[in-house]
Amino acid sequence: MSNVSGFVKRVRDIMRNDAGINGDAQRIEQIAWMLFLKVYDSKEYDWDMEEDNYESIIPEQCRWRNWAHDETGRGLTGDALLNFVNNTLFPVLKGNDVKDSNGNILIKGIEVSKDTPIKKAIVKTTFEDANNYMKDGVLLRQVIDVIDELDLSDYNESHAFGEIYETILRELQSAGAAGEFYTPRAVTDFMAKMIKPQIGEHMADFACGTGGFLVSWLNELNKNKISTDDVEEYENSVYGIEKKQFPYMLCVTNLLLHDIDVPRVYHDNSLIRDVLDYTAKDKFEVILMNPPYGGNEKAEIKNHFPADLASSETADLFMAVIMYRLKENGRAAVILPDGFLFGTDNAKVNIKKKLFSEFNVHTIIRMPHSVFAPYTSITTNILFFDKTGGTKETWFYRLDMPEGYKNFSKTKPMKLEHFEPVMKWWEYREEIVVDDFPKSKKYAIKEIIDNNYDIDFCKYPHEEEEILAPQDLISQYREKRASLDANIEKVLSEIMNLLGEQK
């Protein structure tokens, strides 16, 4: 492809003329399934060379090379292409047979069992809920031709496209509700850097979205590869679970692009298994995560957690999962909203009690607002902890907005260089006071307990009022309401106790 950097613009310009594409989210989802098949087909060329008698799980008629690749200019287009994609390709990849008018099977749908290798099973899982939104077969052919120009067998072009893929993922931030799947690359890179990956360790993300943490871990771990054994350990070092089908598809493609031929990523819900059932084989040396927050799970989900930890807030439940799935001496870095820090409802306090009593919460980084802009302005924090015993003291560090920035935005996103102050501070920690407010301070566990696990320390002293998007406003309102309800219940309980004593 002569201009890989123009890929996104070319595809976008074509899709704008198609009546079936309604908004950015659908446009990105449309690109996603085609990219997956192109990348997967490129991988199959490699696997065919490496393995004796390699057989594709995809029937011959439905392999990218046989319907999308068009050297002669006489490939399927128009209504014939739409008919093939909608009535043959998608049904087959979803696992359904294609039959003639008499009920005879023309093409069998792909079949997956517990014995199917992961790299083959991901095809069916990836297409379970995928959709073709385009209605113009000529425009669909044009998009396919642009994607097919990518030469993923060429290392330089494949690497360049890996970078372009990041720009596609970044666009999720402005694609409506899909934005929840993307954590800024600067944040995932910083967390991976601070966690210091080692060859032989296994890292997990139980709500992995598009795979940002998995890729940042791999990029950091890549620096430690020396031998061929290291390469094998590297390729098997990541594990992910993603509940929603669309980001799952993006994640699998992301890992294939980063030469992980067997992506251990599963389309599942991490919250539907009893946490007390986890055994040693379910635990990991490292966990890197940005759990979904601001949402509420169904009431039955709480049944999978001990009663004292059964919060209705998604981020709280994921924190419980993380604590039950981190190995002895393991390390974790987790992004959580402010509401987790200052929340005093029973479940939040109990989760924090367990966290600080059983884990060493050594560092909490307060991040500036708008890190996740434009998708959300909810303020977040990074908790670093390890399973080496209870917490004795916790360092808090407030990362201020970079000079010259009032807000982060799509055009001025957070960059890894913005973490340089905290990276310099990390090794030689000291307390810092700015304008009579602590920017960095160490708190003993007794101070945390005495404050009823309200750990809203080193906060931003001068907060400006923001006008939030409706979804952000709802999420923030839910967090504050839960905290306020808990405080009201506490006060009412104290009043009732006093009235009872006076009788």
C-alpha positions as CSV (number, residue, x, y, z in Angstrom):
1,M,0.0,0.0,0.0
2,S,1.6,3.2,-1.1
3,N,0.1,5.5,1.6
4,V,-0.7,3.5,4.7
5,S,-1.2,6.7,6.7
6,G,-4.1,7.7,4.4
7,F,-5.9,4.4,5.0
8,V,-8.4,5.7,7.6
9,K,-9.3,8.7,5.5
10,R,-9.8,6.7,2.3
11,V,-12.1,4.2,3.9
12,R,-14.1,7.0,5.8
13,D,-14.6,9.0,2.6
14,I,-16.0,5.9,0.8
15,M,-18.3,5.0,3.6
16,R,-19.8,8.5,3.9
17,N,-21.6,7.8,0.7
18,D,-23.3,4.6,1.9
19,A,-26.8,5.0,3.3
20,G,-26.4,2.0,5.6
21,I,-23.7,3.5,7.8
22,N,-25.2,5.6,10.6
23,G,-22.4,7.3,12.6
24,D,-18.9,6.6,13.7
25,A,-19.6,3.5,15.8
26,Q,-21.1,1.6,12.8
27,R,-18.3,2.8,10.5
28,I,-15.7,1.5,12.8
29,E,-17.5,-1.8,13.4
30,Q,-17.8,-2.2,9.6
31,I,-14.1,-1.7,9.2
32,A,-13.4,-4.0,12.1
33,W,-14.8,-7.3,10.6
34,M,-13.1,-6.7,7.3
35,L,-9.8,-5.9,8.9
36,F,-10.1,-9.1,11.0
37,L,-10.6,-11.3,7.9
38,K,-7.7,-9.6,6.1
39,V,-5.3,-9.9,9.0
40,Y,-6.5,-13.5,9.7
41,D,-5.9,-14.5,6.0
42,S,-2.4,-13.0,6.2
43,K,-1.8,-15.1,9.3
44,E,-3.1,-18.2,7.6
45,Y,-0.4,-17.9,4.9
46,D,2.2,-18.0,7.7
47,W,0.6,-20.9,9.4
48,D,0.4,-22.8,6.1
49,M,4.1,-22.4,5.7
50,E,4.9,-23.4,9.3
51,E,2.6,-26.3,9.8
52,D,2.3,-29.6,7.9
53,N,-1.2,-30.1,6.4
54,Y,-2.6,-26.9,7.8
55,E,-6.4,-26.7,7.3
56,S,-8.4,-23.5,7.7
57,I,-11.5,-23.5,9.8
58,I,-13.0,-21.1,7.2
59,P,-14.5,-22.9,4.1
60,E,-12.6,-22.1,0.9
61,Q,-15.4,-19.9,-0.6
62,C,-15.4,-17.7,2.4
63,R,-11.6,-17.2,2.8
64,W,-10.6,-13.6,2.1
65,R,-8.2,-14.6,-0.6
66,N,-11.0,-16.3,-2.6
67,W,-13.8,-13.6,-2.5
68,A,-12.3,-10.3,-1.4
69,H,-8.9,-10.4,-3.1
70,D,-9.3,-9.3,-6.7
71,E,-6.3,-9.3,-9.1
72,T,-8.3,-9.4,-12.3
73,G,-10.8,-6.6,-11.6
74,R,-13.7,-9.1,-12.1
75,G,-14.3,-9.8,-8.4
76,L,-17.7,-9.8,-6.8
77,T,-19.3,-6.3,-6.6
78,G,-22.7,-4.6,-6.4
79,D,-25.7,-6.8,-5.5
80,A,-23.8,-10.0,-6.0
81,L,-21.2,-9.0,-3.4
82,L,-23.9,-7.9,-1.0
83,N,-25.8,-11.1,-1.5
84,F,-22.6,-13.2,-0.8
85,V,-21.6,-11.2,2.3
86,N,-25.1,-11.2,3.9
87,N,-26.4,-14.6,2.9
88,T,-23.2,-16.7,2.7
89,L,-20.2,-15.2,4.4
90,F,-21.9,-14.1,7.6
91,P,-24.1,-17.1,8.2
92,V,-21.1,-19.5,7.6
93,L,-18.8,-17.6,9.9
94,K,-21.5,-17.5,12.6
95,G,-21.8,-21.3,12.4
96,N,-24.9,-21.7,10.2
97,D,-25.2,-23.9,7.2
98,V,-26.0,-22.3,3.8
99,K,-28.6,-24.4,2.0
100,D,-30.3,-24.4,-1.4
101,S,-34.0,-24.2,-2.0
102,N,-34.4,-27.9,-1.4
103,G,-32.7,-27.8,1.9
104,N,-29.4,-29.4,0.7
105,I,-26.3,-28.0,2.4
106,L,-24.2,-26.0,0.0
107,I,-21.6,-24.7,2.5
108,K,-21.4,-25.9,6.1
109,G,-21.1,-23.4,8.9
110,I,-17.9,-23.5,10.8
111,E,-18.0,-25.7,13.9
112,V,-16.2,-25.2,17.1
113,S,-15.8,-27.6,20.0
114,K,-13.7,-27.6,23.2
115,D,-10.9,-29.3,21.2
116,T,-10.8,-26.6,18.5
117,P,-7.5,-24.7,18.7
118,I,-7.9,-21.1,20.0
119,K,-6.5,-19.6,16.8
120,K,-9.3,-21.3,14.8
121,A,-12.1,-20.9,17.4
122,I,-11.7,-17.1,17.4
123,V,-13.2,-16.9,14.0
124,K,-16.7,-18.0,15.1
125,T,-16.5,-16.1,18.4
126,T,-15.4,-12.9,16.5
127,F,-18.4,-13.1,14.2
128,E,-21.1,-14.1,16.7
129,D,-22.6,-10.6,16.8
130,A,-20.9,-8.9,13.9
131,N,-22.9,-7.0,11.3
132,N,-22.6,-5.8,7.7
133,Y,-24.1,-2.3,7.7
134,M,-23.3,-1.3,4.1
135,K,-26.1,-1.3,1.6
136,D,-24.2,-0.3,-1.6
137,G,-22.3,-3.3,-3.0
138,V,-20.2,-1.1,-5.2
139,L,-19.0,1.0,-2.3
140,L,-18.4,-2.1,-0.3
141,R,-16.1,-3.4,-3.0
142,Q,-14.2,-0.1,-2.9
143,V,-13.7,-0.4,0.8
144,I,-12.6,-4.0,0.5
145,D,-10.1,-3.1,-2.2
146,V,-8.5,-0.4,0.0
147,I,-8.2,-2.9,2.8
148,D,-6.8,-5.6,0.5
149,E,-4.0,-3.3,-0.6
150,L,-2.4,-3.7,2.8
151,D,0.6,-6.0,2.5
152,L,0.8,-7.5,5.9
153,S,3.4,-10.0,4.8
154,D,5.8,-7.0,4.5
155,Y,7.2,-6.4,8.0
156,N,7.6,-2.6,7.6
157,E,4.1,-2.2,6.2
158,S,2.6,-4.5,8.8
159,H,4.3,-2.5,11.6
160,A,3.1,0.8,10.1
161,F,-0.4,-0.5,9.9
162,G,-0.2,-1.6,13.6
163,E,0.3,2.1,14.3
164,I,-2.6,3.1,12.0
165,Y,-4.8,0.5,13.9
166,E,-4.1,2.5,17.1
167,T,-5.7,5.6,15.4
168,I,-8.7,3.5,14.6
169,L,-9.0,2.5,18.2
170,R,-8.6,6.0,19.4
171,E,-11.5,7.1,17.3
172,L,-13.7,4.9,19.5
173,Q,-13.4,7.7,22.1
174,S,-15.7,9.8,20.0
175,A,-17.9,7.0,18.8
176,G,-20.7,7.2,21.3
177,A,-21.0,4.5,23.9
178,A,-18.2,2.5,22.2
179,G,-15.7,4.8,23.8
180,E,-15.7,2.8,27.0
181,F,-13.5,0.2,25.2
182,Y,-10.4,2.4,24.8
183,T,-7.9,3.5,27.5
184,P,-5.5,6.1,26.2
185,R,-2.2,4.6,25.1
186,A,-0.2,6.9,27.3
187,V,-1.9,5.5,30.4
188,T,-1.6,1.9,29.5
189,D,2.1,2.4,28.5
190,F,2.8,4.2,31.8
191,M,1.2,1.4,33.9
192,A,3.0,-1.3,32.0
193,K,6.3,0.5,32.4
194,M,5.8,1.0,36.2
195,I,4.8,-2.7,36.7
196,K,8.1,-3.8,35.1
197,P,7.1,-7.0,33.1
198,Q,9.4,-10.1,33.4
199,I,9.8,-13.0,31.0
200,G,7.8,-16.0,32.4
201,E,5.1,-13.9,34.0
202,H,1.5,-14.0,32.9
203,M,-0.6,-10.8,32.8
204,A,-4.4,-10.6,32.7
205,D,-7.0,-8.0,32.0
206,F,-10.6,-9.2,32.8
207,A,-12.3,-6.4,30.9
208,C,-9.7,-6.0,28.1
209,G,-11.7,-4.0,25.6
210,T,-9.6,-3.5,22.5
211,G,-6.5,-4.9,24.1
212,G,-4.6,-1.7,25.0
213,F,-3.2,-3.1,28.3
214,L,-2.2,-6.4,26.6
215,V,-0.4,-4.6,23.8
216,S,1.4,-2.2,26.2
217,W,2.5,-5.1,28.3
218,L,3.8,-6.9,25.2
219,N,5.7,-3.9,24.0
220,E,7.4,-3.4,27.4
221,L,8.1,-7.2,27.8
222,N,9.5,-7.3,24.3
223,K,12.6,-5.4,25.6
224,N,13.5,-8.4,27.7
225,K,13.4,-11.1,25.0
226,I,16.8,-12.8,24.4
227,S,16.4,-16.4,23.6
228,T,13.9,-18.5,21.5
229,D,12.5,-19.7,24.8
230,D,11.8,-16.1,25.7
231,V,9.9,-15.6,22.5
232,E,7.6,-18.5,23.4
233,E,7.1,-17.2,26.9
234,Y,6.4,-13.7,25.4
235,E,3.7,-15.0,23.0
236,N,1.9,-16.8,25.9
237,S,2.1,-14.1,28.4
238,V,-1.2,-12.3,28.0
239,Y,-4.8,-13.3,28.9
240,G,-7.9,-11.3,28.4
241,I,-11.7,-11.5,28.8
242,E,-14.1,-9.1,27.1
243,K,-17.9,-9.2,27.6
244,K,-18.9,-7.1,24.5
245,Q,-18.5,-8.6,21.0
246,F,-17.3,-5.6,19.1
247,P,-14.3,-4.7,21.3
248,Y,-13.5,-8.4,21.5
249,M,-13.2,-8.5,17.7
250,L,-11.0,-5.4,17.8
251,C,-8.8,-7.0,20.5
252,V,-8.3,-10.3,18.6
253,T,-7.3,-8.3,15.5
254,N,-5.0,-6.1,17.6
255,L,-3.1,-9.2,19.0
256,L,-2.9,-10.9,15.6
257,L,-1.3,-7.6,14.3
258,H,1.2,-7.8,17.1
259,D,2.2,-11.3,16.1
260,I,0.3,-13.2,18.9
261,D,-0.8,-16.1,16.7
262,V,-2.8,-17.7,19.5
263,P,-4.6,-14.8,21.2
264,R,-5.8,-16.1,24.7
265,V,-8.7,-13.7,24.7
266,Y,-12.2,-14.9,25.5
267,H,-15.6,-13.5,24.8
268,D,-17.1,-13.8,28.2
269,N,-18.2,-11.9,31.4
270,S,-15.7,-12.0,34.2
271,L,-18.4,-11.3,36.8
272,I,-20.6,-14.4,36.3
273,R,-18.3,-16.9,38.2
274,D,-18.3,-17.3,42.0
275,V,-15.1,-15.6,43.1
276,L,-14.7,-18.2,45.9
277,D,-14.3,-20.9,43.2
278,Y,-11.1,-19.6,41.8
279,T,-8.1,-21.9,42.3
280,A,-4.3,-21.4,41.9
281,K,-4.6,-22.1,38.1
282,D,-7.0,-19.2,37.7
283,K,-4.5,-16.7,39.2
284,F,-1.9,-14.4,37.5
285,E,1.4,-12.8,38.4
286,V,0.3,-9.5,37.0
287,I,-3.1,-7.8,36.5
288,L,-3.5,-4.5,34.5
289,M,-7.0,-3.2,34.2
290,N,-9.3,-0.3,33.7
291,P,-12.6,-1.8,34.9
292,P,-15.9,-0.5,33.6
293,Y,-17.3,2.1,36.0
294,G,-20.4,4.2,36.4
295,G,-22.6,1.2,35.6
296,N,-24.7,-1.2,37.6
297,E,-24.9,-5.0,37.2
298,K,-28.0,-7.1,37.5
299,A,-28.9,-8.2,41.0
300,E,-28.1,-11.8,40.4
301,I,-24.5,-10.9,39.5
302,K,-24.0,-10.0,43.2
303,N,-24.7,-13.6,44.1
304,H,-21.2,-14.5,42.8
305,F,-19.6,-12.4,45.6
306,P,-19.4,-12.7,49.4
307,A,-22.2,-10.7,50.9
308,D,-20.0,-8.0,52.4
309,L,-18.3,-7.3,48.9
310,A,-21.5,-7.5,46.8
311,S,-21.6,-4.0,45.5
312,S,-24.0,-2.9,42.7
313,E,-21.2,-0.8,41.1
314,T,-19.3,-2.6,38.3
315,A,-15.8,-1.2,39.3
316,D,-16.2,-2.5,42.8
317,L,-17.1,-6.0,41.7
318,F,-14.1,-6.1,39.4
319,M,-11.8,-5.0,42.3
320,A,-13.1,-8.1,44.2
321,V,-12.3,-10.3,41.1
322,I,-8.8,-8.8,40.9
323,M,-8.1,-9.5,44.6
324,Y,-9.3,-13.2,44.2
325,R,-7.3,-13.7,41.0
326,L,-3.9,-12.2,41.9
327,K,-1.2,-14.7,42.8
328,E,0.9,-14.6,46.0
329,N,3.7,-12.0,45.4
330,G,1.8,-10.8,42.3
331,R,1.5,-7.2,41.2
332,A,-1.4,-5.1,40.0
333,A,-2.2,-1.7,38.6
334,V,-5.8,-0.7,38.3
335,I,-7.6,2.5,37.2
336,L,-10.5,3.5,39.4
337,P,-12.8,6.6,39.6
338,D,-12.7,9.1,42.4
339,G,-15.9,7.5,43.8
340,F,-14.0,4.4,44.8
341,L,-11.5,6.5,46.8
342,F,-14.0,8.5,48.8
343,G,-17.0,6.2,48.8
344,T,-18.1,5.1,52.2
345,D,-21.0,2.8,51.5
346,N,-20.7,-0.6,53.1
347,A,-19.5,-2.6,50.1
348,K,-16.9,0.0,49.1
349,V,-15.5,0.2,52.6
350,N,-15.4,-3.6,52.9
351,I,-13.6,-3.9,49.6
352,K,-11.1,-1.3,50.7
353,K,-10.6,-3.1,54.1
354,K,-9.8,-6.3,52.3
355,L,-7.5,-4.5,49.8
356,F,-5.5,-2.7,52.5
357,S,-5.4,-5.6,55.0
358,E,-4.4,-8.4,52.5
359,F,-2.5,-6.4,49.9
360,N,0.3,-3.8,49.9
361,V,-1.3,-0.7,48.3
362,H,2.0,1.1,47.9
363,T,1.1,3.9,45.4
364,I,-2.0,5.8,44.3
365,I,-1.6,8.2,41.4
366,R,-4.3,10.9,41.2
367,M,-4.8,11.7,37.5
368,P,-5.9,15.0,36.1
369,H,-9.4,15.5,34.8
370,S,-10.2,14.9,31.1
371,V,-7.6,12.1,30.6
372,F,-10.4,10.1,28.9
373,A,-11.7,13.1,27.0
374,P,-13.7,13.5,24.9
375,Y,-15.5,10.3,25.9
376,T,-15.7,11.1,29.7
377,S,-14.5,13.7,32.1
378,I,-14.8,11.6,35.2
379,T,-11.6,11.9,37.2
380,T,-9.7,8.7,37.7
381,N,-6.8,7.2,39.7
382,I,-4.2,4.4,39.3
383,L,-3.8,2.1,42.2
384,F,-0.6,0.1,42.4
385,F,-0.5,-2.9,44.8
386,D,1.0,-6.3,45.3
387,K,0.1,-9.4,47.2
388,T,3.0,-9.4,49.7
389,G,1.1,-8.7,52.9
390,G,-1.0,-6.0,54.3
391,T,-0.4,-2.3,53.7
392,K,1.8,-0.4,56.1
393,E,1.9,2.9,54.3
394,T,0.6,4.3,51.0
395,W,2.1,7.1,48.9
396,F,-0.2,9.4,47.0
397,Y,0.9,11.5,44.1
398,R,-1.1,14.2,42.3
399,L,-0.3,14.4,38.6
400,D,-1.1,17.9,37.6
401,M,-2.3,19.1,34.2
402,P,0.8,19.8,32.0
403,E,1.8,23.4,31.5
404,G,-0.1,25.0,28.6
405,Y,-3.0,22.5,28.9
406,K,-6.4,23.4,30.3
407,N,-8.0,20.1,29.2
408,F,-7.0,17.1,27.3
409,S,-9.0,16.5,24.1
410,K,-9.1,14.5,20.9
411,T,-6.6,16.9,19.3
412,K,-4.5,17.3,22.4
413,P,-4.6,13.9,24.1
414,M,-2.5,12.8,27.1
415,K,1.0,11.6,26.1
416,L,3.5,9.3,27.9
417,E,5.8,12.3,28.4
418,H,3.1,13.9,30.6
419,F,3.9,11.1,33.1
420,E,7.5,12.1,33.3
421,P,7.1,14.0,36.6
422,V,5.7,10.9,38.4
423,M,8.2,8.6,36.7
424,K,11.1,10.8,38.1
425,W,9.4,10.9,41.5
426,W,8.8,7.1,41.5
427,E,12.3,5.9,42.5
428,Y,13.2,8.7,44.9
429,R,9.9,9.5,46.7
430,E,9.5,12.6,48.7
431,E,6.7,14.6,50.1
432,I,5.8,17.6,48.0
433,V,3.7,20.6,49.0
434,V,2.4,23.2,46.4
435,D,0.5,26.3,47.5
436,D,0.0,24.7,51.0
437,F,-1.7,21.6,49.5
438,P,0.1,18.2,49.4
439,K,1.0,17.1,45.9
440,S,2.7,14.0,47.2
441,K,2.4,12.5,50.7
442,K,2.8,9.2,52.5
443,Y,0.0,8.1,54.7
444,A,0.3,5.4,57.4
445,I,-2.4,2.6,57.4
446,K,-3.7,3.9,60.8
447,E,-4.5,7.3,59.1
448,I,-6.4,5.4,56.4
449,I,-8.3,3.3,58.8
450,D,-9.1,6.2,61.1
451,N,-10.5,8.0,58.1
452,N,-12.9,5.1,57.5
453,Y,-11.0,4.2,54.3
454,D,-11.9,7.5,52.7
455,I,-8.7,7.9,50.8
456,D,-9.4,11.1,48.9
457,F,-5.9,12.4,49.7
458,C,-3.6,14.7,47.6
459,K,-6.7,15.8,45.7
460,Y,-6.8,18.8,43.3
461,P,-7.2,21.9,45.4
462,H,-8.7,24.2,42.7
463,E,-11.5,22.4,40.9
464,E,-13.2,24.2,38.0
465,E,-16.9,23.5,37.3
466,E,-17.3,21.4,34.1
467,I,-20.2,21.0,31.8
468,L,-20.4,17.3,31.3
469,A,-21.9,15.1,28.5
470,P,-25.2,13.5,29.6
471,Q,-23.7,10.0,30.0
472,D,-20.8,11.4,32.1
473,L,-23.3,13.4,34.2
474,I,-25.4,10.2,34.9
475,S,-22.3,8.2,35.8
476,Q,-21.0,10.9,38.1
477,Y,-24.4,11.3,39.7
478,R,-24.7,7.6,40.4
479,E,-21.3,7.5,42.1
480,K,-22.0,10.6,44.2
481,R,-25.6,9.3,45.0
482,A,-24.3,6.0,46.2
483,S,-21.8,7.7,48.5
484,L,-24.4,10.2,49.8
485,D,-26.9,7.4,50.4
486,A,-24.3,5.5,52.5
487,N,-23.6,8.6,54.6
488,I,-27.3,9.3,55.2
489,E,-27.8,5.6,56.3
490,K,-24.8,5.9,58.6
491,V,-26.1,9.2,60.2
492,L,-29.7,7.8,60.5
493,S,-28.3,4.6,62.2
494,E,-26.4,6.8,64.7
495,I,-29.5,8.8,65.4
496,M,-31.6,5.7,66.0
497,N,-28.9,4.3,68.3
498,L,-29.0,7.6,70.3
499,L,-32.8,7.5,70.5
500,G,-32.7,3.9,71.6
501,E,-30.2,4.8,74.4
502,Q,-32.5,7.6,75.6
503,K,-35.5,5.3,76.1
